[in-house]
């Protein structure tokens, strides 16, 4: 099995120790950093597979760190933060974070999110071997390249936004329940998953729909789930 390395960026020693002890107990390799500058050094030097990131770092805000990393890497970033407002989540996700866990969190959920990230990375690699292209109106998804376009403009999507768009496109015309979607994205249906799905859908629509309040591509079925409309 390939060496899977997690970079833990957390300045609170008890929380950092909890995360690293959990990782060690489940045979994950890990690196640690207590500042944004140290995180960049570790990320560029050791090329980890995923980053666990606290937003409240002593030398820079975590959102700023996400933006810096996104200038040169697409490695998955899972935010672990005490900031629980949707606006905080949207800001981090818009900056390029892939997932968002709110403190306090259970180690079981942390490990579940990590396993899902591993599966998603493997799935994305498999999708790169596919030669299919999906077209719906002005929307085009090149599954082989892992890219989506609206007209001639490439959509700059986070990995989870892209995965969500692929799930909807591969089931175009069908209503997908919240549970179905969260199981596909995160492998679970925790309350946090449903809340995160709502946030991701909002950020995806901002990039996909010219008028999010009158969606052309993705329809909400209140209390049930979402459906991609055949244009």
HUZI-V195292 format. One record per pair of residues at least 4 apart in sequence whose C-alpha atoms are under 7 Angstrom apart, sorted by sequence separation. I is the first residue (numbers start at 1). J is the second residue. If there is no record, write none. Layout:
<<I J> <I J>>
This chain:
<<12 16> <13 17> <14 18> <15 19> <16 20> <17 21> <18 22> <19 23> <20 24> <21 25> <22 26> <23 27> <24 28> <34 38> <35 39> <36 40> <37 41> <38 42> <39 43> <40 44> <41 45> <42 46> <43 47> <57 61> <60 64> <61 65> <62 66> <63 67> <64 68> <65 69> <66 70> <67 71> <69 73> <70 74> <84 88> <85 89> <86 90> <87 91> <88 92> <89 93> <90 94> <91 95> <92 96> <93 97> <106 110> <107 111> <108 112> <109 113> <110 114> <111 115> <112 116> <113 117> <114 118> <115 119> <116 120> <117 121> <118 122> <119 123> <120 124> <121 125> <122 126> <123 127> <124 128> <135 139> <136 140> <142 146> <143 147> <149 153> <150 154> <157 161> <158 162> <159 163> <160 164> <161 165> <162 166> <163 167> <164 168> <165 169> <166 170> <167 171> <168 172> <176 180> <177 181> <178 182> <179 183> <180 184> <181 185> <182 186> <183 187> <189 193> <190 194> <191 195> <192 196> <193 197> <194 198> <195 199> <196 200> <197 201> <198 202> <199 203> <200 204> <201 205> <202 206> <203 207> <204 208> <205 209> <211 215> <215 219> <221 225> <23 28> <24 29> <33 38> <43 48> <56 61> <57 62> <83 88> <92 97> <93 98> <135 140> <142 147> <149 154> <150 155> <157 162> <176 181> <182 187> <183 188> <189 194> <220 225> <221 226> <10 16> <33 39> <55 61> <56 62> <134 140> <135 141> <141 147> <142 148> <148 154> <149 155> <182 188> <183 189> <206 212> <209 215> <220 226> <55 62> <133 140> <134 141> <141 148> <148 155> <182 189> <205 212> <209 216> <219 226> <220 227> <54 62> <55 63> <133 141> <134 142> <140 148> <141 149> <218 226> <219 227> <133 142> <140 149> <218 227> <219 228> <20 30> <132 142> <133 143> <139 149> <140 150> <179 189> <218 228> <219 229> <89 100> <132 143> <139 150> <182 193> <217 228> <218 229> <131 143> <132 144> <138 150> <139 151> <182 194> <217 229> <130 143> <131 144> <138 151> <130 144> <128 143> <129 144> <127 143> <128 144> <178 194> <127 144> <128 145> <79 97> <84 102> <128 146> <78 97> <83 102> <77 97> <78 98> <79 99> <80 100> <81 101> <82 102> <36 57> <77 98> <78 99> <79 100> <80 101> <81 102> <82 103> <35 57> <76 98> <77 99> <78 100> <79 101> <80 102> <81 103> <5 28> <6 29> <7 30> <8 31> <9 32> <10 33> <11 34> <35 58> <36 59> <80 103> <4 28> <5 29> <6 30> <7 31> <8 32> <9 33> <10 34> <11 35> <35 59> <36 60> <53 77> <4 29> <5 30> <6 31> <7 32> <8 33> <9 34> <50 75> <51 76> <52 77> <53 78> <54 79> <49 75> <50 76> <51 77> <52 78> <53 79> <54 80> <55 81> <70 96> <50 77> <51 78> <52 79> <53 80> <54 81> <52 80> <67 95> <36 65> <63 92> <66 95> <67 96> <9 39> <66 96> <66 97> <63 95> <161 200> <7 48> <6 48> <5 48> <6 49> <7 50> <8 51> <9 52> <10 53> <161 204> <5 49> <6 50> <7 51> <8 52> <9 53> <10 54> <4 49> <5 50> <6 51> <7 52> <8 53> <9 54> <11 57> <178 224> <177 224> <178 225> <177 225> <176 225> <177 226> <175 225> <176 226> <175 226> <176 227> <155 207> <175 227> <174 227> <173 227> <172 227> <173 228> <172 228> <173 229> <172 229> <173 230> <172 230> <168 227> <169 228> <98 158> <168 228> <98 159> <96 158> <98 160> <116 186> <116 187> <113 186> <136 230> <137 231> <136 231> <90 199> <94 203>>
